[in-house]
Amino acid sequence: MEKMPANIVIDDTTLRDGEQTAGVVFSRSEKIAIARMLDAAGVQELECGIPAMGEEEREAIRALVELGLNARLITWNRAVIPDIRASLACGVTAVDISLSVSDQMIEHKLRKSRAWVKEQLKTALGFAKVHGLYVSVGGEDASRADLAFLTELMEITRELGGDRFRFCDTLGILDPFATYEKIRALRKAVPELEIEVHTHNDLGMATANAIAGVRAGARFVNTTVNGLGERAGNAALEEVVMALKHACGIDTGIATHRFVELSRFVGKASKRPVPEWKAVVGERVFSHESGLHADGVLKDPHNYEGFDPAEVGLSRFIVVGKHSGSHGLAYRLAALGIHPAKHELDVLMASVRSYAQVQKHALEDGELLGLYRELMARAA
C-alpha cells in the first residue's frame, strides 16, 4: 500500500456541486453563512461557484471573496478562456478548469477528439497561469478514461505549471479497489503532480472511494456537507473527515464538533432535512436500544461507540423500546428522577415491551412516565 499523504486538504464543493443537486438553490445570505461556517471549522478550500453562469452568480462569488476567509476560494470553469476571464473578474486566485476526458464523452458529448482535448487544455491552462492563477485541472469522467491518456493530460498539466489534477468519478461507478488502483497508477506515472479525488455516490461508495483515493496518494479530497450533489450526491464532508481521522489515523485539523450545526443549517437551506440515521451527524446515530448494547455502552462507551459523539456535536441517547433491557430502562428512569425497586422495574419492563410492540415505536419520556404511573396506581 502506498504511503498516505499526511497533510490532506479538504476542498468542499457544497456551494458548487452541492447546489447542483436537482432543485437546490442557496440564497446569497445562505452561501455566505455556509462559507463562514466551513471556514470557521477549518475547511481549507471552498469551491464556491460557476462565474460563467451569469452576473448574479459572479456577485455572490465576489461577496464571498470580500469576506476575507482563511479558506482558499476556487471556482469551477469549463476549459475555455471566457470562463476563466469571468473567474478573474470575481477576484478569486484559484480555478478548476474542467475537460471531458473519457472517450465516451469526448466522442458522444463533445464530438471532438483526444487531440482537441489536449489543445484545449494547453490553451486554457496557459491562459490561467499567465494570469497568476492556482489551477486544478478537472478530468470529467476520469474513472472511465484511458489511463495512458490521463497520464498525457497530467504531463501537460505539470509542464505548463498546473498545480493539481482532479480525478473525477463523475458517474459514481467505481469501487474502492478500482479507485485505489487507478489513483496509484497515476501517482506513479506523474509523481510530481498532486492528485485530487472527486467521487459521486451513485452506488453508495463515494466516501469509501474518497478514502481509497487518499490511501493511493491523493492529497486533495472533494466533499459536500451531508453529501449533497448531482443525482445521489458526493462524498460527505463529515464522513470523509471522520473516516480519515478514525479509520486512517489522519487528522485534517478540522473542528469536527461543528459538524452537526453545519449539517443542520445546510439541510434547512437545501430543503433536504438530515435523516435521523445519517452517518456521523444523524440525530439518532448514537442511540442504543438493544439491552446488550445499552448495558455495554453504559459500562464503557468504547464498547459500542467508535468515537465520542461530542466529537461531532452530538449526544448519546438510550432508547426504551421492544429490545430494551433493564439497565437501559433504569438509566432512562433515573434521568427522569425515578428509581424503582427491582420488582417494579421487571413489571415495567414487560409493559414497555408490550407497548412498543403494539405502537411500533420506541417510548418517548411522556409515554414512559404514563406506564410508570399506571404501574404505581395498580400497586396502590
SULJO-V446984 format. One record per residue. RES is the residue in three letters. NEAR is the number of other C-alpha atoms within 12 Angstrom. Layout:
RES | NEAR
RES | NEAR
This chain:
MET | 14
GLU | 18
LYS | 16
MET | 25
PRO | 27
ALA | 20
ASN | 21
ILE | 36
VAL | 35
ILE | 44
ASP | 45
ASP | 50
THR | 46
THR | 48
LEU | 47
ARG | 40
ASP | 39
GLY | 42
GLU | 39
GLN | 26
THR | 28
ALA | 17
GLY | 16
VAL | 25
VAL | 28
PHE | 32
SER | 21
ARG | 23
SER | 17
GLU | 26
LYS | 36
ILE | 30
ALA | 25
ILE | 42
ALA | 45
ARG | 32
MET | 34
LEU | 45
ASP | 30
ALA | 24
ALA | 32
GLY | 29
VAL | 42
GLN | 33
GLU | 38
LEU | 48
GLU | 44
CYS | 47
GLY | 46
ILE | 39
PRO | 35
ALA | 28
MET | 21
GLY | 18
GLU | 17
GLU | 17
GLU | 30
ARG | 29
GLU | 28
ALA | 33
ILE | 42
ARG | 31
ALA | 27
LEU | 36
VAL | 33
GLU | 18
LEU | 21
GLY | 18
LEU | 26
ASN | 21
ALA | 31
ARG | 32
LEU | 43
ILE | 40
THR | 51
TRP | 40
ASN | 37
ARG | 34
ALA | 37
VAL | 28
ILE | 27
PRO | 21
ASP | 30
ILE | 40
ARG | 29
ALA | 30
SER | 45
LEU | 33
ALA | 23
CYS | 33
GLY | 30
VAL | 41
THR | 29
ALA | 37
VAL | 49
ASP | 48
ILE | 47
SER | 35
LEU | 42
SER | 41
VAL | 46
SER | 34
ASP | 28
GLN | 21
MET | 25
ILE | 27
GLU | 18
HIS | 13
LYS | 16
LEU | 19
ARG | 16
LYS | 21
SER | 21
ARG | 27
ALA | 18
TRP | 20
VAL | 34
LYS | 30
GLU | 21
GLN | 29
LEU | 42
LYS | 32
THR | 24
ALA | 38
LEU | 46
GLY | 30
PHE | 28
ALA | 39
LYS | 30
VAL | 20
HIS | 23
GLY | 20
LEU | 31
TYR | 32
VAL | 43
SER | 46
VAL | 53
GLY | 41
GLY | 46
GLU | 39
ASP | 33
ALA | 43
SER | 41
ARG | 29
ALA | 29
ASP | 22
LEU | 28
ALA | 20
PHE | 27
LEU | 40
THR | 32
GLU | 27
LEU | 43
MET | 41
GLU | 29
ILE | 29
THR | 39
ARG | 29
GLU | 20
LEU | 26
GLY | 30
GLY | 37
ASP | 33
ARG | 39
PHE | 48
ARG | 45
PHE | 52
CYS | 44
ASP | 43
THR | 38
LEU | 29
GLY | 37
ILE | 25
LEU | 35
ASP | 28
PRO | 31
PHE | 21
ALA | 23
THR | 38
TYR | 30
GLU | 26
LYS | 37
ILE | 47
ARG | 32
ALA | 24
LEU | 37
ARG | 36
LYS | 21
ALA | 23
VAL | 27
PRO | 22
GLU | 22
LEU | 33
GLU | 39
ILE | 47
GLU | 43
VAL | 56
HIS | 55
THR | 54
HIS | 43
ASN | 34
ASP | 25
LEU | 23
GLY | 24
MET | 33
ALA | 42
THR | 43
ALA | 37
ASN | 45
ALA | 51
ILE | 47
ALA | 39
GLY | 51
VAL | 48
ARG | 37
ALA | 34
GLY | 37
ALA | 44
ARG | 38
PHE | 42
VAL | 51
ASN | 56
THR | 45
THR | 50
VAL | 53
ASN | 47
GLY | 47
LEU | 44
GLY | 40
GLU | 27
ARG | 23
ALA | 27
GLY | 38
ASN | 47
ALA | 49
ALA | 45
LEU | 51
GLU | 43
GLU | 38
VAL | 48
VAL | 45
MET | 34
ALA | 30
LEU | 35
LYS | 24
HIS | 20
ALA | 20
CYS | 22
GLY | 20
ILE | 25
ASP | 23
THR | 31
GLY | 23
ILE | 33
ALA | 28
THR | 37
HIS | 29
ARG | 31
PHE | 41
VAL | 37
GLU | 29
LEU | 35
SER | 42
ARG | 28
PHE | 27
VAL | 37
GLY | 33
LYS | 22
ALA | 31
SER | 31
LYS | 20
ARG | 26
PRO | 21
VAL | 29
PRO | 19
GLU | 19
TRP | 15
LYS | 23
ALA | 30
VAL | 41
VAL | 39
GLY | 29
GLU | 26
ARG | 23
VAL | 30
PHE | 34
SER | 29
HIS | 35
GLU | 36
SER | 26
GLY | 26
LEU | 20
HIS | 28
ALA | 35
ASP | 27
GLY | 21
VAL | 28
LEU | 29
LYS | 16
ASP | 15
PRO | 23
HIS | 17
ASN | 17
TYR | 24
GLU | 26
GLY | 20
PHE | 27
ASP | 24
PRO | 30
ALA | 20
GLU | 26
VAL | 32
GLY | 26
LEU | 28
SER | 24
ARG | 27
PHE | 27
ILE | 39
VAL | 37
VAL | 41
GLY | 37
LYS | 28
HIS | 31
SER | 35
GLY | 31
SER | 37
HIS | 31
GLY | 34
LEU | 46
ALA | 32
TYR | 29
ARG | 35
LEU | 32
ALA | 20
ALA | 16
LEU | 17
GLY | 12
ILE | 20
HIS | 18
PRO | 24
ALA | 15
LYS | 14
HIS | 14
GLU | 26
LEU | 29
ASP | 21
VAL | 23
LEU | 34
MET | 34
ALA | 25
SER | 29
VAL | 38
ARG | 31
SER | 22
TYR | 24
ALA | 25
GLN | 18
VAL | 14
GLN | 15
LYS | 14
HIS | 19
ALA | 29
LEU | 33
GLU | 22
ASP | 23
GLY | 15
GLU | 21
LEU | 32
LEU | 25
GLY | 19
LEU | 28
TYR | 32
ARG | 19
GLU | 18
LEU | 23
MET | 18
ALA | 11
ARG | 12
ALA | 12
ALA | 7
